[in-house]
Amino acid sequence: MPLTQIDKDFIEERLSSSHEVDGPDFDEIKYDSKMKLECICPKCGQKHKMSFHWIGRGTPRKYCPSCKGRN
């Protein structure tokens, strides 16, 4: 079934509008930067903030400074 002019115009409009995206492109986002995140200590359960690279889901489990120093 051949495409009508209306169909061709619609397809052309969709293709041109898909290139107009708000925000940075996927390639422009920096994933190597460290961020300050709220963590939960797995030993004592205390919430604390640490700066590190995190791409995972949920709350990271990192030892707090006081538990890290203990034996």
C-alpha positions in Angstrom: 0.0 0.0 0.0 1.6 3.3 -1.1 2.1 6.1 1.4 0.0 9.2 1.0 1.4 12.7 1.3 -0.2 13.0 4.7 1.6 9.9 5.9 4.9 11.1 4.5 4.5 14.5 6.2 3.6 12.7 9.5 6.7 10.5 9.3 9.0 13.4 8.4 7.6 15.5 11.3 8.2 12.6 13.8 11.7 12.0 12.6 12.6 15.7 12.8 11.0 16.2 16.3 12.8 13.1 17.7 16.1 14.9 17.3 15.0 17.8 19.5 15.6 16.4 23.0 15.8 18.5 26.1 18.9 18.0 28.2 22.3 16.6 27.4 22.9 13.7 25.1 23.7 10.3 26.5 27.3 10.6 25.4 27.7 14.0 27.1 26.8 12.9 30.6 29.9 12.3 32.8 29.8 9.1 34.7 33.3 9.2 36.0 32.7 12.0 38.5 32.3 11.3 42.2 29.2 12.4 44.0 28.4 12.9 47.6 25.9 10.2 48.6 24.1 9.2 51.7 25.3 5.7 52.8 24.2 3.2 55.4 26.9 1.5 57.5 26.3 -2.3 57.3 27.8 -2.8 60.8 26.0 -0.1 63.0 23.3 1.1 60.6 24.3 4.8 60.9 23.6 7.0 58.0 26.6 9.1 56.8 27.7 10.9 53.6 30.6 9.8 51.4 32.0 11.0 48.1 32.5 8.2 45.6 31.4 6.9 42.1 28.0 5.1 42.3 25.8 4.0 39.4 23.9 1.4 41.4 20.4 1.4 42.6 19.2 2.0 46.1 21.3 3.2 49.1 24.9 2.1 49.1 26.3 0.2 52.0 29.6 1.6 53.1 31.3 1.4 56.5 31.2 4.7 58.4 34.5 6.2 59.5 34.1 5.0 63.1 33.4 1.4 62.2 36.1 1.4 59.5 38.7 2.2 62.1 37.6 -0.4 64.6 38.7 -4.1 64.6 
